[in-house]
Amino acid sequence: MKLIPVIVLSVQFLLGQNPADKLFELYRNAEYKQLAENFKELSINHKLNRDEQLLFESLLSEDGQKTFSGMMNLVKSDDGRVREIALGKIKDYYFARGYYQTANEFEKELVALPAESVLPVAEPALAGSDFHIQVGAYGFRENAERLQKMLATQNIRAEIVTRVQNAKTLYCVWISGLESLDQTMEYAQTLKEKYDLSYHIIKE
């Protein structure tokens, strides 16, 4: 029976899939029991890279200090998914302890992530219904919610729209645009200059 997971993992490897993809999916869906089981199997078979190994070790650890140290070591990771989670956890740590200025610095890094936060999920069209300003697209809903809450503190209403791109679920943060494309682009540029937000204009 124990040979089955090994065979499945070997097939995934041969097909060029990242074995860690399933772990990220389980974490995203808060399926922690299954996450722990899958992580153990992948660890035994050495299917994770260094950052992935440290990330999930830290997330599953019951030692808070170990989790914090692991996340701090990953906030500069070259892997966008790893870095996104690490930044979010460190930001939450400092915020929960009342270090709001420090938490805000990590929030800025999180919002500014280049890999997914500036990724458009639809091309702007010249005809259709409403304009929207996409200011973030994240692999984890909690990060989209952080940006949504930050905007709310500035009296800017944003909605989270779920989209699938290249077989990956993204949680997109959209701000309603104005009546015309020109007006919407002018508004988006104002948001960028005031809040340092990258954006894409979406028309649906």
C-alpha positions as CSV (number, residue, x, y, z in Angstrom):
1,M,0.0,0.0,0.0
2,K,2.8,2.4,0.8
3,L,4.1,2.1,-2.8
4,I,1.1,3.9,-4.3
5,P,2.0,7.4,-3.2
6,V,5.5,6.9,-4.3
7,I,4.4,5.8,-7.8
8,V,2.0,8.8,-8.0
9,L,4.7,11.2,-7.1
10,S,7.1,9.6,-9.6
11,V,4.5,10.1,-12.3
12,Q,4.0,13.7,-11.4
13,F,7.7,14.3,-11.5
14,L,8.0,12.7,-14.9
15,L,5.2,14.8,-16.2
16,G,7.0,18.0,-15.1
17,Q,4.6,18.9,-12.4
18,N,5.8,20.5,-9.3
19,P,5.0,18.1,-6.4
20,A,4.5,21.1,-4.1
21,D,1.5,22.4,-6.1
22,K,-0.8,20.0,-4.2
23,L,0.5,21.3,-0.9
24,F,-0.2,24.9,-1.9
25,E,-3.7,23.9,-3.0
26,L,-4.4,22.1,0.3
27,Y,-3.1,25.1,2.3
28,R,-5.3,27.5,0.2
29,N,-8.3,25.3,1.0
30,A,-7.4,25.1,4.7
31,E,-7.2,21.2,4.5
32,Y,-4.5,21.0,7.1
33,K,-4.8,17.4,8.0
34,Q,-4.4,16.3,4.4
35,L,-1.6,18.9,4.0
36,A,0.3,17.3,6.9
37,E,0.0,13.8,5.4
38,N,1.0,14.9,1.9
39,F,3.9,17.0,3.2
40,K,5.2,14.0,5.2
41,E,5.1,11.8,2.1
42,L,6.9,14.4,-0.1
43,S,9.5,15.0,2.6
44,I,10.4,11.3,2.9
45,N,10.8,11.2,-0.9
46,H,12.8,14.4,-1.1
47,K,10.4,16.0,-3.6
48,L,10.5,19.6,-2.2
49,N,13.1,22.3,-2.7
50,R,14.7,24.0,0.3
51,D,12.2,26.9,0.5
52,E,9.1,24.6,0.1
53,Q,10.4,22.3,2.7
54,L,11.0,25.1,5.2
55,L,7.7,26.8,4.4
56,F,5.5,23.8,5.2
57,E,7.7,22.6,8.1
58,S,7.1,26.1,9.6
59,L,3.4,26.2,8.8
60,L,2.8,22.8,10.4
61,S,5.0,23.3,13.4
62,E,3.4,23.7,16.8
63,D,6.3,25.7,18.0
64,G,5.4,29.4,17.4
65,Q,9.0,30.6,17.5
66,K,10.0,28.0,14.9
67,T,7.2,29.1,12.7
68,F,8.2,32.8,13.0
69,S,11.9,32.0,12.3
70,G,11.1,29.9,9.3
71,M,8.9,32.7,7.9
72,M,11.5,35.3,8.4
73,N,14.0,33.2,6.5
74,L,11.5,33.1,3.6
75,V,10.3,36.7,3.2
76,K,13.0,37.1,0.5
77,S,12.4,33.8,-1.2
78,D,12.7,33.7,-5.0
79,D,9.5,31.6,-5.1
80,G,6.6,34.0,-5.3
81,R,4.1,31.6,-3.6
82,V,6.5,30.9,-0.7
83,R,7.3,34.6,-0.3
84,E,3.6,35.6,-0.4
85,I,2.7,33.2,2.5
86,A,5.8,34.2,4.5
87,L,5.1,37.9,4.2
88,G,1.5,37.5,5.2
89,K,2.4,35.4,8.3
90,I,5.0,37.9,9.5
91,K,2.7,40.8,8.9
92,D,0.0,39.1,10.9
93,Y,2.5,38.3,13.7
94,Y,3.5,41.9,14.2
95,F,0.0,43.2,13.8
96,A,-1.3,40.9,16.5
97,R,1.4,42.1,18.9
98,G,0.6,45.8,18.3
99,Y,3.7,46.6,16.2
100,Y,1.6,48.3,13.5
101,Q,4.3,50.2,11.8
102,T,6.4,47.1,11.4
103,A,3.4,45.2,10.2
104,N,2.7,47.9,7.7
105,E,6.2,47.5,6.2
106,F,5.5,43.9,5.5
107,E,2.0,44.8,4.2
108,K,3.7,47.1,1.6
109,E,6.0,44.3,0.5
110,L,3.0,41.9,0.2
111,V,1.0,44.3,-1.9
112,A,3.9,45.1,-4.1
113,L,4.7,41.4,-5.0
114,P,5.4,41.4,-8.7
115,A,4.7,37.8,-9.6
116,E,0.9,37.7,-9.2
117,S,-0.2,41.0,-7.8
118,V,0.2,42.8,-11.2
119,L,-0.9,39.9,-13.3
120,P,-4.0,40.7,-15.5
121,V,-6.6,38.0,-15.7
122,A,-8.5,39.6,-18.7
123,E,-7.5,41.9,-21.5
124,P,-9.0,45.4,-21.6
125,A,-11.7,45.6,-24.2
126,L,-13.0,48.7,-26.0
127,A,-16.6,47.6,-25.9
128,G,-18.7,45.8,-23.3
129,S,-20.1,46.6,-19.8
130,D,-18.4,48.1,-16.8
131,F,-14.8,49.1,-16.3
132,H,-12.8,47.7,-13.3
133,I,-9.4,48.5,-12.0
134,Q,-7.6,45.4,-10.9
135,V,-5.0,46.3,-8.2
136,G,-4.1,42.8,-7.1
137,A,-4.3,39.1,-8.1
138,Y,-3.2,36.6,-5.5
139,G,-2.9,32.9,-5.1
140,F,-4.3,33.0,-1.6
141,R,-7.6,34.7,-0.7
142,E,-6.3,35.9,2.6
143,N,-3.9,38.2,0.8
144,A,-6.6,39.6,-1.4
145,E,-8.6,40.3,1.7
146,R,-5.7,42.1,3.3
147,L,-5.5,44.5,0.3
148,Q,-9.3,44.9,0.4
149,K,-9.2,45.9,4.0
150,M,-6.4,48.3,3.5
151,L,-8.3,50.0,0.7
152,A,-11.4,50.1,3.0
153,T,-9.4,52.2,5.5
154,Q,-9.1,54.8,2.8
155,N,-12.8,54.6,2.0
156,I,-12.2,52.8,-1.3
157,R,-14.6,49.9,-1.9
158,A,-13.1,46.9,-3.6
159,E,-14.4,43.5,-4.4
160,I,-12.7,40.1,-4.6
161,V,-13.3,38.3,-7.9
162,T,-12.2,34.7,-8.4
163,R,-10.7,33.8,-11.8
164,V,-8.9,30.8,-13.2
165,Q,-5.9,31.4,-15.4
166,N,-3.5,28.7,-16.7
167,A,-5.3,26.2,-14.4
168,K,-4.5,28.3,-11.4
169,T,-7.1,30.0,-9.2
170,L,-6.5,33.7,-8.5
171,Y,-8.3,36.0,-6.1
172,C,-8.4,39.4,-7.9
173,V,-9.0,42.7,-6.2
174,W,-11.2,45.0,-8.3
175,I,-12.1,48.6,-7.8
176,S,-15.1,49.9,-9.8
177,G,-14.1,52.1,-12.7
178,L,-15.8,55.2,-14.1
179,E,-18.1,55.7,-17.1
180,S,-15.4,55.9,-19.8
181,L,-12.0,54.3,-20.4
182,D,-10.2,57.7,-20.2
183,Q,-11.9,58.5,-16.8
184,T,-11.1,55.1,-15.4
185,M,-7.5,55.3,-16.5
186,E,-7.1,58.7,-14.9
187,Y,-8.7,57.4,-11.7
188,A,-6.4,54.3,-11.7
189,Q,-3.3,56.6,-12.2
190,T,-4.4,58.6,-9.2
191,L,-4.6,55.4,-7.1
192,K,-1.2,54.4,-8.3
193,E,0.4,57.7,-7.4
194,K,-1.3,58.0,-4.0
195,Y,-1.1,54.4,-2.8
196,D,1.7,52.9,-4.9
197,L,-0.6,50.3,-6.5
198,S,0.1,48.6,-9.8
199,Y,-3.0,48.2,-11.9
200,H,-4.7,46.8,-15.0
201,I,-7.9,48.0,-16.5
202,I,-10.5,45.3,-17.0
203,K,-13.7,45.6,-19.0
204,E,-16.4,43.0,-18.9
